[in-house]
């Protein structure tokens, strides 16, 4: 579409280079910005014993509408105080994902985000699967799912692989687009949601991924077979469970999108989001000064006097 102008030689190289080679060449640059996040999941109540457990091996539903969900905290490396959270949800069958920022992980905010997410989905919500955090494991959400006929399940405690579909989106979408900085204000939360509206189209319509079809163990080796890489949009169109009217709306939406324009808007909103970053001092970054009568001070003063 004329967004990128390069020589034929460069174009040939870009068309020939593999994704693995790109990752290898950019590895040194990515390490400069790599940070490690922390888990902020706190156990829910005894209600969790009334909610059935579902592991990653139990996902045999081919119907769209069964979602895994998780919260990603924007704490900047310090879990003290309150900070923005991102509700991340991924459809197991199609890979369709939704992200909504909330001011805190309070049950009321998370519940409202789940309702908004349900309205934005291009298919009916049939099931929700979460971790054992109290923001999900509560009577309000369970009663809502029971009334609406939504299957509500949870993962095992300390078993992140049970939520593997959404856990990988936590990195590939939320962390790669937003990072690990700390965001606290309502303005920051709104900026995050503005960003996620662009990310929604950018990822669901243009970012293909492969799904694991078969995994066979041959002695000590495990052989995995994947299907053809497709975008969530393509998987939705290929699903016989989605009605034609929905597919027509998605096709009309796709026809209006420009990938390069989406990327430019994404970069603009990311720069705007940086203005809302809150700098924090973690316990590990600054060591407290020893007291005046600390043995370390006395030993050093003797060395200086000698």
N, C-alpha and C positions, 0 to 999 in steps of 0.2 A: 504493500500500500504506500510505498515511497517514504516510509518513516526512517529507514536506515539506508544510507548511501555509502557503499564501499566499492573497492576495486574488485574485479573478477577474481583476482588471485586470493584476496582476503575472503571473498564470498565462498570460494571453493574450500578454503581451510575451515571456515565456520560450519559449512555443511558436512564436512568429513569428520570433525572432532567429536569424540564421544563424551557423554556426560561424566564418565569416570575420569577422563583426562582433564576436563574442566575443573572438577573437584580437586584433583591432584595439583594443578597449577595454582589454584586459589587457596590452597590449604594454609600457606604462610600468612596470607592476608586475613583469613577468617580467624586465625588464632589470636590476632591482635584484639579482637572484639569479643572473644569467648569468655563467658562467665558461667558460674554454676548456680543453679537455682536451689531453693530449699522447699521441702514439703511442708505445707501448712495444714494438712488434713488432721482434724481432731475427731476422735471416735464419736459416733452417734449414740443414741440411747438404746435401751433394751428392745426398742421397736425393731431393730435390725433382725432379730430372731424371727419376726413375722414376715420378713421379706426374703424370698428365696435367693440363693446364690447362683450366679451364672458365670462360668469360666469361659475363656476364649475358645475352648474346644466345643462348647455347646452352641455356637452360632451356626446353625444350619438353616436359618431363615433366609430364603431368597427374596422375600417380599421387602420392598422399600418401606421404611417407617420405623424400623427398630434401631434406636440410637444409643450410642454410648456417650456419656457426658462427664465432664470434669471441670474443676475450677483451676485457673492459673493465676497465681498471685503476683502482683507487681510491687514487690516489697523492697527492691533495690539491694537485697542482701541482708536486711534486718527485718525480722518479723514483729518488732515492737510497734504498738499503735495500730491504727487502721489505715488501709490503703486499698486501692482499686483491685478488682478481680475480674477475670474474663471467664465467662461461661463458654466452654468449648464443647461442641456436640458434633458427632459424626455418624452418618447413616452407614450401617455395616454393609448393606447390599450394594449401594451405589457410590459410597464415598462422599456424598454430598455433606458439606459441613457448614455450620453456623457458629458465629462468635458474637457475643454480646457482653459489653463491659458493665459492671455494677460497682457502686461506690464501696461496698464492703461485702463480706460473705454472709451477711445476715440472711436468715431464711426468707424474709419478706422480699428482699431484692432478688434473690435467686429464683424464687417462685414466679415473680413478675417476668424475669428474663426467660424462664422456661415457657411461659404463656406466649410471650412475644415470638420466641423461636418457633413455636408451634404454628403461629399464624404465617410465618415467612416460609415454611417448608412447602415445596411444590407437590407434596404428597401427604397422605394422612399419617398422623403420629400413632403408631401401633404399640411401641414399647420403649421404655427408658431403662438404661442400665448405668449405675453410678458406683462410686466408691462408698466407703462407710462413714464419710464426713457428716456431721450434724446438720449441715446446710441442705443435704439431700434426704437423710434418714430422719424424717419428722412426720408427725401425724397429718399435717396440712397437705404435704405433697402426696402421701400415701392415700389419703381419702380422696384427693383430686383424681388420682389415677384410677382408683376403684370406681368412682362415679362416672368417669369418662371411658371406661373400658380399656385403659392403657395398661399393658403389662409392665410391672415395676420389679426390677431385679437389682441385685448388687454384686460386687466382686468380693473375693475373700480378702481378709485383712492382710496388709503388707504384701499383696500379690499384684504388682502393677501390670503383669502380663495378662491378667484377666481383662483389663481395659486397654488392650494393646492397640485397638483401632483408633481410639481418641488420644492415647498417650503419644503416638507418633505425630498426630496433628498438633499437639501442644508445642512440639519443637518446630515442625516443618511450616506451620502457619503462624502461631502466636509469637513464639520466641524469635523466629527469623524476621517477622515483620515489625514487632514491637520491641524486642530485646528484653533486658533484665533490669531496666531502670525502675525507680520508685515513682508512683503516681498516686496522689492523695485527693486532690480537689475535685469538685463537681465539674469544673471546666476540663480537667484532664480526662475524666470519665466520658464527657461528651466528645472530646477530641478522639478518644479511642473508638467510640462508636461510629464517628464519621469515617475513620480509617477502615473499620471493619466492613462498612457498606461497600467500599471499593474492593477490599480483599475478597468479599463475598463473590463478586463477579469475576475478579481476577483468578481466583482459585477454582471455583466451580465450573466456569466455562472454558478456561484455557490451560489449566495445569493437569496434565494426564498422570496417571499412576497405574501400576500393575497390581493385580491381586493374586495372592497365592492360590493356586488351583489344586496342587497335589504335593505332598511331602512324603517321601519314601526313604526308609533307613536301609542302607546296604552295608552291613557290618558296622564299621566305625564312621562311615560317611553317610550324610543325609543329603539326598537329592531333592531339590525343590523345582517345581514347574509353575510358571506364572502365565497369566493370560496376556493378551495384547494390551498395551498401554492405552487407556482411554480416560477422558475427562469425566467427572461426575455428570456433567450435562449429557454426554454421549451415553452413559450408562442408564440415565433416566429415560432417554428417548428409546433405548433398546429394551426397556422393561415392559413386559405385557401387562403389568399391574397398574401402570399409569394411564389415565384416560387421555383421549385425543385432544380434548380442549386444553388440558394442562400442557401437553406437548406443543400445541400451536402457540401458546403464550410464551413458552420458553424459546421457541424458534424465533418469534418476533423480537424477544429481548436480545437474543444472541446476534441477530442481524443489525442491531443498533450499536453494538459494542465495538470499540477500537482498542486493541490490546496495547498499543503504544501510548494512547491517551490515558488508559487506565494506569499504566506504569508511571507516567508523569504525575498524575494526580496522587498516586500512592507515595511518591517521593516528596511531593509538596506537603502532604499531611504528616508524613514522618518528621519532616523538618519542623512543622508546627507543633508536633507532639513533644519534641525535645525541649521546647520552651516551658513545658509543665513539669519537667523533671525535678524531683526533690532530692537534694544531696543528703546522704545519711552517713553517719560514722558508726561503723560496726565495732563490736568488741575486739575483733582481731586486728583491726587496722591501727589502733592507737593503744599502746600499753600504758597503764597508769603509772605515774611516777612513784617511786618508793617513798615511804614516810621518812621524816628526818632521823628517826632512831632505827631505821632498817639496817640489818647487818651489812647489806651491800654498800650502803653509804658509809658506815664506819670503817669497813675494810678499805674502801677507796680513799677515804681521808687519811688513813694511816700510810698508804702507799705514796700519796702526794707529799705528806710531811717528811717521809723518809727520803 
